[in-house]
Amino acid sequence: MKVMNDGFIYKLVSGEKAKDIFALGLFELYVVYEDDSESEIESQKDLNEALENGYDIGIAVGNINQ
């Protein structure tokens, strides 16, 4: 799990899990950066680049403050 500065939570997944989730379209995946920013993974290319660069990949869970 990664809790962002604003209280939003991402469930982090391994590279292999991310590939499976993306291939099956189970959940939206996000690249979660060290600076607390994120970007949605919209293509296989996005996923591959995130994995090659060693970025965290997560599934949006929700806000801890709600």
C-alpha contacts under 8 A as a table, 3 or more apart, distances in Angstrom:
res1	aa1	res2	aa2	distance
1	M	9	I	6.80
1	M	10	Y	5.64
1	M	11	K	4.52
1	M	12	L	5.36
2	K	9	I	5.68
2	K	10	Y	5.21
2	K	11	K	6.50
2	K	12	L	6.82
3	V	6	D	7.97
3	V	7	G	5.79
3	V	8	F	5.71
3	V	9	I	4.55
3	V	10	Y	6.55
4	M	7	G	5.23
4	M	8	F	5.24
4	M	9	I	6.27
4	M	36	D	5.73
5	N	8	F	7.39
5	N	36	D	6.77
7	G	63	N	5.50
7	G	64	I	5.21
7	G	65	N	6.20
8	F	61	V	7.58
8	F	62	G	5.59
8	F	63	N	4.17
8	F	64	I	6.02
8	F	65	N	8.00
9	I	60	A	6.40
9	I	61	V	5.42
9	I	62	G	5.45
9	I	63	N	5.92
9	I	64	I	6.77
10	Y	58	G	5.33
10	Y	59	I	5.33
10	Y	60	A	4.66
10	Y	61	V	5.37
10	Y	62	G	7.39
11	K	58	G	5.13
11	K	59	I	5.12
11	K	60	A	6.51
11	K	61	V	6.44
12	L	56	D	6.68
12	L	57	I	5.61
12	L	58	G	4.10
12	L	59	I	6.47
13	V	17	K	5.98
13	V	18	A	6.06
13	V	56	D	7.73
13	V	57	I	5.90
13	V	58	G	5.64
13	V	59	I	7.59
14	S	17	K	5.18
14	S	18	A	6.04
14	S	57	I	7.30
15	G	18	A	5.00
15	G	19	K	6.24
15	G	51	L	6.49
15	G	57	I	7.57
16	E	19	K	5.17
16	E	20	D	6.42
17	K	20	D	5.10
17	K	21	I	6.04
18	A	21	I	5.08
18	A	22	F	5.96
18	A	29	L	7.51
18	A	57	I	7.12
19	K	22	F	5.22
19	K	23	A	6.03
19	K	47	L	7.71
20	D	23	A	5.15
20	D	24	L	6.15
21	I	24	L	5.31
21	I	25	G	5.83
21	I	26	L	5.35
21	I	27	F	6.50
22	F	25	G	4.97
22	F	26	L	6.75
22	F	27	F	7.25
22	F	28	E	7.64
22	F	29	L	7.29
22	F	44	Q	7.96
25	G	28	E	7.40
27	F	59	I	6.86
28	E	40	E	7.22
28	E	41	I	7.35
28	E	59	I	6.41
28	E	60	A	7.62
29	L	40	E	5.99
29	L	41	I	5.52
29	L	57	I	6.69
29	L	58	G	5.67
29	L	59	I	5.15
29	L	60	A	7.43
30	Y	38	E	6.25
30	Y	39	S	5.38
30	Y	40	E	4.31
30	Y	41	I	5.30
30	Y	57	I	5.59
30	Y	58	G	5.28
30	Y	59	I	6.30
30	Y	60	A	7.49
31	V	38	E	5.38
31	V	39	S	5.31
31	V	40	E	6.33
31	V	41	I	6.61
31	V	50	A	6.63
31	V	55	Y	6.48
31	V	56	D	5.89
31	V	57	I	4.71
31	V	58	G	6.49
32	V	36	D	6.85
32	V	37	S	6.23
32	V	38	E	4.54
32	V	39	S	6.94
32	V	55	Y	6.73
32	V	56	D	5.25
32	V	57	I	5.80
32	V	58	G	6.64
33	Y	36	D	5.61
33	Y	37	S	5.42
33	Y	38	E	5.80
33	Y	55	Y	6.52
33	Y	56	D	6.75
34	E	37	S	7.28
41	I	44	Q	7.87
41	I	46	D	5.49
41	I	47	L	6.02
42	E	46	D	6.39
42	E	47	L	7.89
43	S	46	D	5.15
43	S	47	L	6.49
44	Q	47	L	5.05
44	Q	48	N	6.10
45	K	48	N	5.08
45	K	49	E	6.10
46	D	49	E	5.23
46	D	50	A	6.20
47	L	50	A	5.17
47	L	51	L	6.23
48	N	51	L	5.16
48	N	52	E	6.04
49	E	52	E	5.06
49	E	53	N	6.13
50	A	53	N	5.25
50	A	54	G	6.19
50	A	55	Y	5.31
50	A	56	D	7.65
50	A	57	I	7.62
51	L	54	G	5.07
51	L	55	Y	6.18
52	E	55	Y	7.91
63	N	66	Q	5.83
